[in-house]
Amino acid sequence: MMRRLTAIVLMVMATSLAFGSAPVWAGSRAHVYLFRGLADIFSTGMDVLTDELNKRGVYATAHSHTEWKALADQAAANYKAGKEGPIILIGHSLGADAVMEMSDYLGDKSVPVALVMPFDGTQSFAATGNVARVINFTQRDYAYMRKGAGFRGTLVNVDVSSDPDIGHLNIDKSPRLHARAISEVLAVAAGHMGLPTAAEKQEKLEKLVTPPPAASAVRRDNTFRTEEQREPAIRPAPARTEPAEAEPARGMPATRPETSAQAPASIAPAAPVAPPVAPSAPVNPRMAPLAFPPQPPPVRLAPVKPLDIPD
C-alpha cells in the first residue's frame, strides 16, 4: 500500500513539474470538487463521500454537474493566486462526464489537475496532458477512459461489471469504491489539507438556508399582521366634561341653563350624542381618522319676561 501511495505522489509531482506548476502549490490547500448527476437526486453517494473527506481533513465540496464551468474558472483563479492546489475532480454519471470536461477546460488555462475519478460516466473521454492520474470506476465498456494527446500520467479503468450488487444508480454509494477513492485522495492531498474556513462555512449556510422576510417587508396596512402586532386604529376619546355656563348678554340678568325637569313641555330634551364607533376592518394607524371629544348639548335659556319700561 505504501509503495503504491508513494508512486502516486511521485507521479503527481512529476506531472506538475512538467506542466510548470510546482511553485504554485507551496502553501496552497487541496480542493476536491465532487459533482452529482442528473437532477442532483441520483448521486447522493457524492454527498456522503464529501463528508467523509472533510472528516479526514481534506477540503471537499459537492456541486451539480451543471456548475462545472463556473467552478473551473474559480479554481483556475484560486490556483494561480496560490490559494488552491492540488485540484482533484470526482463525479458520478453526468457528473463523471463533467469532471472530464472540466479537466480539459483547465488544461486550456494551463492549470494542472492532480487526480480525476469518474464514477460510471455516460461516454468515453480522452484524458488530457494536464492530468496526472485518472481512476475510472465503471460497469460498462463504452465508458472506458483513454489517453489523449500529450497525456503522460496514469490511467486505470476499474471495471466492476462482474459485481452483481453494483449498478449505475448505486455505484457512487459503494463502500468499497469509496475506500479506494479516499485513499487516492489522501495520497495526493498530503501536506495540502485544510478544513473549510469560517467564511466558507457561512457562505455555504447562507445558500442552504433562506432567511425569513424582514419586518419592514410586511405590508404597511394591518391586513396580514397578527393580533399582537395589530395597532389600535382610533385613539380613545377623553372623559366627558360638564358644559360651561353661558355668559349673559349686556343688560340682561344672569340666567342658568334649565334642567330637563324645568324645561317647558314643548321643548324636548336634546338626544345624547353617540360615541364614535371604531370601524370593523383594521385601519392603517398612519391613515386613521382623527378622534374628537363628544360635543356638549346646546345651552337652552329660560324664557325671559319683557321689562315694563314706563313711558
Secondary structure as GFF3:
##gff-version 3
##sequence-region A 1 311
A	DSSP	alpha_helix	2	18	.	.	.	ID=ss1
A	DSSP	three_ten_helix	22	25	.	.	.	ID=ss2
A	DSSP	beta_strand	29	36	.	.	.	ID=ss3
A	DSSP	three_ten_helix	38	40	.	.	.	ID=ss4
A	DSSP	alpha_helix	44	55	.	.	.	ID=ss5
A	DSSP	beta_strand	60	64	.	.	.	ID=ss6
A	DSSP	three_ten_helix	65	67	.	.	.	ID=ss7
A	DSSP	alpha_helix	68	80	.	.	.	ID=ss8
A	DSSP	beta_strand	84	92	.	.	.	ID=ss9
A	DSSP	alpha_helix	94	108	.	.	.	ID=ss10
A	DSSP	beta_strand	115	119	.	.	.	ID=ss11
A	DSSP	beta_strand	126	127	.	.	.	ID=ss12
A	DSSP	beta_strand	133	138	.	.	.	ID=ss13
A	DSSP	three_ten_helix	141	143	.	.	.	ID=ss14
A	DSSP	beta_strand	146	147	.	.	.	ID=ss15
A	DSSP	beta_strand	154	159	.	.	.	ID=ss16
A	DSSP	three_ten_helix	171	173	.	.	.	ID=ss17
A	DSSP	alpha_helix	175	189	.	.	.	ID=ss18
A	DSSP	alpha_helix	198	208	.	.	.	ID=ss19
A	DSSP	three_ten_helix	215	217	.	.	.	ID=ss20
A	DSSP	three_ten_helix	285	287	.	.	.	ID=ss21
###
